[in-house]
Amino acid sequence: MSKLILFEIVTLDGFFADEEGTQEWHKPGKEVDAFALEQMKTAKAMVFGRKTHEYMATYWPTEKGIQAEPEIAGYMNKLPKIVFSRNGRYTKQWQNSRLAAQPLKKEIESLKKEYNGNIFVFGSADLVDGLVKENLIDEFRLLVNPEVIVEGIPLFKSKISMKLSEIKSFPDNEVLMIYTK
């Protein structure tokens, strides 16, 4: 059975985006990019909230995204993308994307049976909150960036307990912490 893995870049003070919803503060080094690529090679599908999907759809399939990180863009563009939207729609078209057909818990359970491999969640704080409340995330990969932005969009909105299973540091001072439930 597949695993649902949350992969997030966060600041030291727990934000995954600034007040404008961007991660302009994150400047990954070569080693982080290499890790991201290796991680993408294990992905079979991705799930997004509507806002994150629309944001990423303005970057990865564009010339800018493809030129900046061609290998990662290749994976981002070809993998199936399932979008969760409260209003039942999304506006930015991106290849291999579809709207979730079922309520959150049923859709994730179906995806875990359908795909033989890792399913990743990127961004999508509101979706993450729903996934946490439903206890659907199997692994939390938090890449902590050595930045404090004081105000922004917090990653977690609900209480959760996790167990640390691995720590990896990168030369650019970022630290990857992998947690399970």
N, C-alpha and C positions, 0 to 999 in steps of 0.2 A: 504494500500500500504506500502511496505517496505521502510526503510530509509537506505541511504548509509552513514555510519559513518566512519570518519577517526579517527583512534586511533594511536597516535604517542607519543613516548618518545623523548623528546627534551632536549637539554642543555639550560642553561640560555641564551646563545648567539645564539640560534636558529638552531642548527645543530641536525639532527636526526642520523647522523653517523659520525665517524671520517674519516680521509683521506683514510683509508684502507677499508671503508665501514662497519666497525663493530660498535657495541655498547658496547665495553669492559668497558667503563666508567660507565655503568648503572648496579648498584647492588641493585635490588629491595628488599624491606623488606617484611615481612610476610603479612602486610596489603595491600600492592600493589599487591602481588600475589593473595590474596583473592579477591580483586577488579577485577583483570584480569579474574579470574575464573568465577565470577558472570557475568561479561560482556560476556564471551564466551558462557555462558548458554543461552543468548538471540540471539546468532548468528544463522543464517540460511545458510549463505554462506560467502565466503571471495573472494576479488579480489586482485590480485598482479600484479606488473610489473614482467617481466621475471627475472631480476637480484635478486629481493627479493625472488621470488618463489624458484629459484635455491639455494639461500643461506639457506632459511628455510627448504628446502627439505634435506639439509645435516645435520639437527639437529633434528627436531621433530619426524620423523619416526625412528630415530636411538635409540639404547639402551641408549645412553647418555641422549637424550632428554626425553625419556620415564621414565628413572629412576629419573632424576632431577625434573621433574614436571609432574607426571603421569596423573593427571586429565586434565590439560591444553593440554598435548600432545594428550590425547584421543579426545578432541574436535578438535584440529588442524588437526589431521589425518582423522577424519571421515567426517568433513564438506566438502561440495563442494568448490572447489577452481577454480576460473576462472583466467586465465593468459593472460595478454595483452603483446604482443611482437611485436616490430616493424618489425622484420624479419619473423614473422609468425611461429616461433618454439621455443621450449625450450628443454633443454637437461636433466635436472634432473627429473626423474620420481618420483611422489609422489601420493599416492592413492587419488582417487576422484578429480583429477585435469584435466582440459581441457583448450584448447586454446580458447580465445574469438572468436566467430564466426562472429561478426559484428563490424563495426566501433564503437569507444568508446561510443558515445552518445546513439546510438541505442542499443548496448549491455547492458549498464547500465539501460536504460529504460525497456528493456525486463526482466532483472534480478529483477528489482523492482516489476514487475507484477508477475513474476514466484514464488518468495519467499515471504512467509508471515512472515516477521520478519526482523531483522536487518542484513544488509550486511556490513561487515567490510573491510576496507582498512588498511593494515599494511605496513610500509616502503614505498618503491616504489615512490621516490621523482619525477621521470619523469612522472609517471602515475598520481600522485597527481596534478602536474602542469596541465596536460590535463584535469583532472576532475574539477579543479578550473576554468580554462578558459571556460569550458562548463557549469559551474554553476551546477554541478551534486551532490556535497556533501551537505547532509542535516544537518549534525552535525559534529563538530570538537572537538575531545577529546584530549587535549594536556596534557601529563603528563610531567611536567617540573622537570628535575633532577637538583639538586644544583651543577652543574659542569659547568665550562667554559673551552672549549677545543681550542678556538681561531681559529682553522682551521678545516674544515670538509666539509660534504655535507649538504647544507642548505635544510630544509624541503620545504620552499616556494620559488618559483622563479618568481611568478607573484603577482601583487597587489590583495588584497582582503580585504573587510571590513566584520567584523563579530560583533555579539552582544554577550556579555557575559551572559550566562544563569545560570551558577553554578560554584562554587569553592569548592574544597574539599582538605584539607591538610592531609598528612600522617605523622606518627611519625618519619619516616626516612628523613624528610625534603623535600619530593617531594610534588608537588602541582598539582592537576588535575584541569584544567580549561576547561569548556565545553562551546562552542560557537555555535551559529546558524548564519544563514545569515541574 
